[in-house]
Amino acid sequence: MRKKIVAGNWKMNTNYDSGLELAREINEKVAKANLKGTGIILGVPFILVADVVKNVDKDNIGVAAQNSAAWEKGAYTGEISADMVKSTGAGYVILGHSERRKYFKETESILKEKTELALASNLEVIFCCGEVLEERNDNKHFEIIKRQISDSLFHLSAGEFSNIIIAYEPVWAIGTGVTASSDQAQEMHSFIRKLIAEKFGDELAGNTTILYGGSCNPGNARELFSNPDVDGGLIGGASLKADDFIKIIESF
């Protein structure tokens, strides 16, 4: 049975002190929350990864880096390798976020390399995919998602793919306050699961966690999460407020 997961993506927010305080606050509230078996992941800035790992209950909260490099090691000033991420104690890395694709020109080929290195370092990958508004308006959203997933992930073995969490994030709904409707979210999540089934079979598809990432908040999480193929969320702004994040976690 696939996992229900709520993951926070703090992006480039907080500093060391405020971020560590937020992680501790979330940790305290999670200990008192009704989790209903929901997995929780905090995707924090890299300066915080190692210390957040030490300051949260690992039985309740996993920690993710927000990116890792397309190279194993070497003269790549400023980059963070997958092995470095793993050495902090983190168990996850977020790859392919639309902001990385847009601002840093990350392609399916680059993300293929990043994914391979992350898996080789025994990290689970939260792999993001999503279309921009123009692509949806042109009815190309299914085509875009299929390309992003298949070109970066479908060379993996079934065993490797079992360590992938998919996060569907309609780019037009990230940070805009606009959210895909419940029906739109379910339609795309179902499409993604069928793609996985065609490649790897029904069992693996049925066990793959697919998250929704696009302006999910305490007001709409319950409706979104009620869909049969929506297994949780990759939460941006609302994950920076402990009370809001807990409300989302308790929306299942």
Backbone torsions as a table, in degrees:
resi	resn	phi	psi	omega
1	MET	NA	133.0	-175.4
2	ARG	-73.0	156.5	-176.8
3	LYS	-82.4	142.9	166.0
4	LYS	-89.4	129.6	-174.6
5	ILE	-137.0	137.8	167.0
6	VAL	-119.7	118.2	-178.3
7	ALA	-115.5	136.8	175.6
8	GLY	-98.7	136.7	174.1
9	ASN	-117.6	102.6	-175.3
10	TRP	-76.1	-13.8	-179.0
11	LYS	55.3	-147.0	-178.6
12	MET	-94.0	64.5	-179.7
13	ASN	-130.1	157.0	-174.4
14	THR	73.6	160.4	166.1
15	ASN	-112.4	-169.8	-174.7
16	TYR	-60.7	-50.8	-174.9
17	ASP	-67.1	-48.0	-177.3
18	SER	-68.9	-33.7	178.4
19	GLY	-67.4	-42.8	179.1
20	LEU	-66.3	-37.8	176.9
21	GLU	-63.1	-42.3	179.1
22	LEU	-63.6	-43.5	179.7
23	ALA	-61.4	-41.8	179.3
24	ARG	-66.4	-37.9	178.7
25	GLU	-65.2	-45.0	177.6
26	ILE	-61.8	-42.8	179.8
27	ASN	-57.9	-43.8	180.0
28	GLU	-64.7	-42.4	-178.3
29	LYS	-71.6	-35.8	177.9
30	VAL	-62.2	-38.4	-179.6
31	ALA	-60.8	-25.9	-178.2
32	LYS	-102.0	-6.5	-173.8
33	ALA	-82.1	161.6	173.4
34	ASN	-92.2	93.9	-172.0
35	LEU	-78.1	-26.2	-179.9
36	LYS	53.2	35.1	178.7
37	GLY	80.0	6.3	-178.9
38	THR	-73.0	130.9	174.0
39	GLY	-80.5	144.7	-178.2
40	ILE	-125.5	134.9	179.3
41	ILE	-132.7	136.1	174.4
42	LEU	-109.8	117.1	176.0
43	GLY	-95.4	101.1	-169.1
44	VAL	-113.2	159.9	174.4
45	PRO	-56.3	149.9	-170.3
46	PHE	-62.3	-30.1	179.3
47	ILE	-62.3	-16.7	-176.4
48	LEU	-103.3	-14.9	-167.6
49	VAL	-54.4	-54.7	-174.7
50	ALA	-61.0	-41.4	-176.4
51	ASP	-79.9	-28.6	172.7
52	VAL	-66.0	-40.5	175.6
53	VAL	-53.1	-42.0	-177.0
54	LYS	-76.7	-17.6	-172.4
55	ASN	-110.5	6.8	174.7
56	VAL	-123.1	157.2	178.5
57	ASP	-76.1	110.9	-174.9
58	LYS	-65.3	-17.6	176.6
59	ASP	-74.3	-19.6	-178.6
60	ASN	-112.0	-29.4	-170.7
61	ILE	-132.6	127.0	171.6
62	GLY	-97.1	161.6	-178.3
63	VAL	-124.5	138.2	-179.3
64	ALA	-124.7	143.3	163.3
65	ALA	-80.9	157.3	-177.0
66	GLN	-90.1	-2.7	-178.3
67	ASN	-173.6	160.0	167.0
68	SER	-149.9	164.1	-168.9
69	ALA	-78.0	163.5	175.8
70	ALA	-91.2	9.6	178.2
71	TRP	-128.0	150.4	-178.2
72	GLU	-71.3	-43.6	178.5
73	LYS	-170.5	174.8	174.7
74	GLY	127.8	-161.2	-173.5
75	ALA	-84.8	71.2	-179.1
76	TYR	-128.4	72.9	-173.0
77	THR	-51.9	128.3	177.6
78	GLY	90.6	-11.9	-179.2
79	GLU	-83.1	156.5	177.9
80	ILE	-121.7	119.5	-176.9
81	SER	-79.6	161.9	176.2
82	ALA	-61.7	-37.9	178.5
83	ASP	-63.8	-37.7	175.9
84	MET	-62.9	-43.0	177.4
85	VAL	-58.4	-48.7	-178.5
86	LYS	-61.1	-36.1	-177.0
87	SER	-66.9	-17.1	177.7
88	THR	-77.8	-15.5	-173.9
89	GLY	100.4	-3.6	177.0
90	ALA	-66.5	151.4	179.6
91	GLY	-110.7	-6.1	-172.4
92	TYR	-139.1	159.7	169.6
93	VAL	-143.1	139.7	175.8
94	ILE	-90.6	125.9	179.6
95	LEU	-127.8	146.0	172.6
96	GLY	81.2	15.1	178.7
97	HIS	-58.0	146.5	-175.6
98	SER	-57.8	-30.2	179.0
99	GLU	-70.8	-33.2	175.1
100	ARG	-70.2	-39.7	178.8
101	ARG	-64.9	-41.8	-175.5
102	LYS	-75.3	-55.4	-171.1
103	TYR	-82.3	-27.1	-176.1
104	PHE	-115.5	8.9	172.0
105	LYS	56.2	39.5	179.0
106	GLU	-75.7	125.4	-178.1
107	THR	-101.0	171.7	175.4
108	GLU	-58.8	-36.8	179.5
109	SER	-65.0	-44.0	177.8
110	ILE	-63.7	-43.1	-178.6
111	LEU	-68.9	-28.8	173.5
112	LYS	-61.1	-45.8	179.1
113	GLU	-64.6	-44.1	-179.3
114	LYS	-62.1	-42.8	-179.4
115	THR	-63.0	-44.8	179.4
116	GLU	-58.7	-44.9	-178.6
117	LEU	-68.4	-38.2	178.4
118	ALA	-63.8	-45.3	179.5
119	LEU	-65.6	-37.6	178.1
120	ALA	-64.1	-25.4	177.1
121	SER	-92.4	12.8	177.6
122	ASN	62.8	36.1	171.1
123	LEU	-99.8	144.8	168.5
124	GLU	-85.6	141.9	-174.4
125	VAL	-107.4	126.1	167.7
126	ILE	-93.2	102.9	-172.5
127	PHE	-98.6	119.1	-175.8
128	CYS	-93.4	142.5	174.8
129	CYS	-144.1	154.1	179.1
130	GLY	171.9	157.2	-177.1
131	GLU	-107.3	154.6	174.5
132	VAL	-86.6	169.6	-174.0
133	LEU	-60.7	-41.9	-179.3
134	GLU	-60.3	-39.9	180.0
135	GLU	-67.1	-37.3	176.9
136	ARG	-69.3	-43.3	-179.7
137	ASN	-63.1	-29.0	177.7
138	ASP	-87.7	7.8	179.2
139	ASN	60.5	34.9	179.4
140	LYS	-107.3	8.5	-172.4
141	HIS	-64.1	-37.9	178.4
142	PHE	-67.3	-41.0	178.3
143	GLU	-60.6	-43.5	-178.5
144	ILE	-64.4	-46.8	-178.4
145	ILE	-64.7	-41.8	178.7
146	LYS	-59.8	-43.7	-179.6
147	ARG	-65.8	-45.5	-177.4
148	GLN	-60.7	-42.0	-178.2
149	ILE	-76.0	-49.8	-174.5
150	SER	-67.6	-39.8	-177.1
151	ASP	-71.9	-26.9	-178.3
152	SER	-99.1	-23.5	-169.8
153	LEU	-124.3	-21.9	-169.4
154	PHE	-81.7	4.3	170.1
155	HIS	-85.8	-9.9	-177.0
156	LEU	-73.2	156.8	170.6
157	SER	-75.7	165.2	178.2
158	ALA	-60.8	-38.9	178.5
159	GLY	-63.1	-41.0	177.4
160	GLU	-67.3	-42.7	-177.5
161	PHE	-65.2	-24.5	179.3
162	SER	-64.6	-12.4	176.9
163	ASN	-100.4	18.0	178.4
164	ILE	-106.6	132.2	168.8
165	ILE	-110.3	126.7	179.0
166	ILE	-92.0	136.7	173.3
167	ALA	-122.4	110.9	176.2
168	TYR	-87.0	121.2	-178.2
169	GLU	-130.1	97.4	174.7
170	PRO	-60.9	116.9	-171.5
171	VAL	-60.2	-31.7	-179.0
172	TRP	-69.6	-7.7	-179.2
173	ALA	-115.4	12.7	-178.7
174	ILE	-97.3	116.4	177.5
175	GLY	69.7	10.5	-177.8
176	THR	-100.8	-15.0	-173.5
177	GLY	85.3	-10.6	176.3
178	VAL	-89.4	134.5	-179.4
179	THR	-120.9	141.9	171.5
180	ALA	-59.7	143.3	177.3
181	SER	-64.5	162.2	177.5
182	SER	-56.3	-41.1	-179.9
183	ASP	-67.4	-40.2	178.2
184	GLN	-63.6	-41.9	178.9
185	ALA	-62.8	-48.4	-179.2
186	GLN	-62.1	-40.9	-179.7
187	GLU	-58.6	-45.5	-178.2
188	MET	-73.7	-39.1	178.5
189	HIS	-62.8	-40.2	176.9
190	SER	-63.7	-41.3	177.9
191	PHE	-60.6	-44.7	180.0
192	ILE	-63.0	-42.6	-179.2
193	ARG	-64.3	-37.1	177.8
194	LYS	-67.0	-38.3	175.3
195	LEU	-58.0	-45.6	-179.4
196	ILE	-64.8	-39.9	178.9
197	ALA	-63.2	-40.2	179.5
198	GLU	-63.2	-33.6	-178.0
199	LYS	-86.9	-45.5	-170.0
200	PHE	-116.7	-7.4	-179.6
201	GLY	102.6	161.4	-174.6
202	ASP	-65.1	-36.2	-175.6
203	GLU	-64.1	-49.0	179.9
204	LEU	-66.1	-39.2	177.6
205	ALA	-61.0	-40.8	-179.5
206	GLY	-69.1	-21.7	179.9
207	ASN	-97.3	-1.6	-178.8
208	THR	-85.4	126.1	177.3
209	THR	-79.9	128.0	178.3
210	ILE	-121.9	117.9	-176.6
211	LEU	-100.3	152.8	172.8
212	TYR	-100.8	131.5	179.6
213	GLY	-131.8	91.4	178.3
214	GLY	-172.8	86.4	179.7
215	SER	58.2	40.4	173.4
216	CYS	-78.3	134.6	-175.8
217	ASN	-146.6	174.6	-178.5
218	PRO	-59.0	-23.7	-177.8
219	GLY	-79.5	-26.2	-176.9
220	ASN	-119.0	-4.3	-174.1
221	ALA	-61.5	-43.4	-176.0
222	ARG	-60.8	-43.4	179.6
223	GLU	-65.7	-44.1	179.1
224	LEU	-62.0	-45.4	-175.5
225	PHE	-72.5	-13.2	179.9
226	SER	-76.3	-12.4	179.2
227	ASN	-71.8	143.2	-174.2
228	PRO	-64.3	-24.9	-177.9
229	ASP	-108.1	4.6	176.7
230	VAL	-99.2	111.1	-171.0
231	ASP	-101.7	14.3	-179.4
232	GLY	139.8	-160.7	-175.0
233	GLY	-143.2	153.0	167.2
234	LEU	-103.8	108.1	-165.7
235	ILE	-102.8	128.5	178.6
236	GLY	-91.7	-102.6	-172.9
237	GLY	-55.1	-38.3	-177.6
238	ALA	-68.8	-16.7	178.6
239	SER	-79.6	-8.0	179.0
240	LEU	-89.3	-1.6	176.4
241	LYS	-121.6	113.0	-172.3
242	ALA	-55.9	-43.2	-177.6
243	ASP	-64.5	-43.0	178.6
244	ASP	-64.2	-42.5	-178.8
245	PHE	-61.8	-42.3	179.5
246	ILE	-65.3	-40.1	178.2
247	LYS	-60.4	-39.0	178.1
248	ILE	-66.1	-44.0	179.0
249	ILE	-58.0	-37.6	-176.5
250	GLU	-85.8	9.9	-177.0
251	SER	-80.5	-10.8	178.7
252	PHE	-73.2	NA	NA
